[in-house]
């Protein structure tokens, strides 16, 4: 097996493929400074698709992937994605049914133990040498298998729209650290943007809330929140307090496929994923 090619870099070093303040489909940022696009990738069915990582099997043991893990290979051979906690970038050489990733550069954010452990294993798998690709069904499934038999299972997933999507809050934090919501709070906080009426509505985890929402030039200006007045357990109220800090102000938004990040003026970061 080739020497593993996994490098940790500072958060600001790697420009990930994120549509900052735009709808999906407006183009991808390139990653891998100084890298040269590879030949033949455009002819491969694995390119130009957002692949959500479903699971990772190493030494016969299968682990389900965190919801944020994904892989994208552009037609010019550039790679971006998320390993379960941190984003990463690389290059890819695709020849026939084989794909070989170049050196992997990662952001350097701290997350909880589970996602961090998963991403270490996934990073080693991607960086361990050429893998065999197997596209399944009508191109909706993909399996990457190493020569040692370890494999990554992935599923094609379409982009989500900012508007009309139920965005379920998955993590809170700042520019350096992202923390998953406490147990018992997961799935309870969400919001929906209504383009026709120019509003945001949803749940703060305990109380329901609504406000005016104006989207312009990568920013969302939220009006004062109108909320119900229920009292809930401490963890729910703590989450609610953080989310209320987004209202009556302007936040920067970053939309990447089915993930949405809102950053307030004081640096609070709210991460959400598209739900049903």
WOFEN-V719642 format. One record per helix or strand of 3 or more residues. SS is the DSSP state (~ for helix, > for strand). FROM is the first residue (numbers start at 0). TO is the last residue. Records with the same first field share a line. If there is no record, write none. Layout:
# WOFEN-V719642
SS=FROM-TO / FROM-TO
This chain:
# WOFEN-V719642
>=5-7 / 49-57 / 60-63 / 69-72 / 77-81 / 86-94 / 97-100 / 103-105 / 130-135 / 140-145 / 150-155 / 166-172 / 176-179 / 188-193 / 198-203 / 207-215 / 218-221 / 248-255 / 258-262 / 268-273
~=40-42 / 112-125 / 233-243
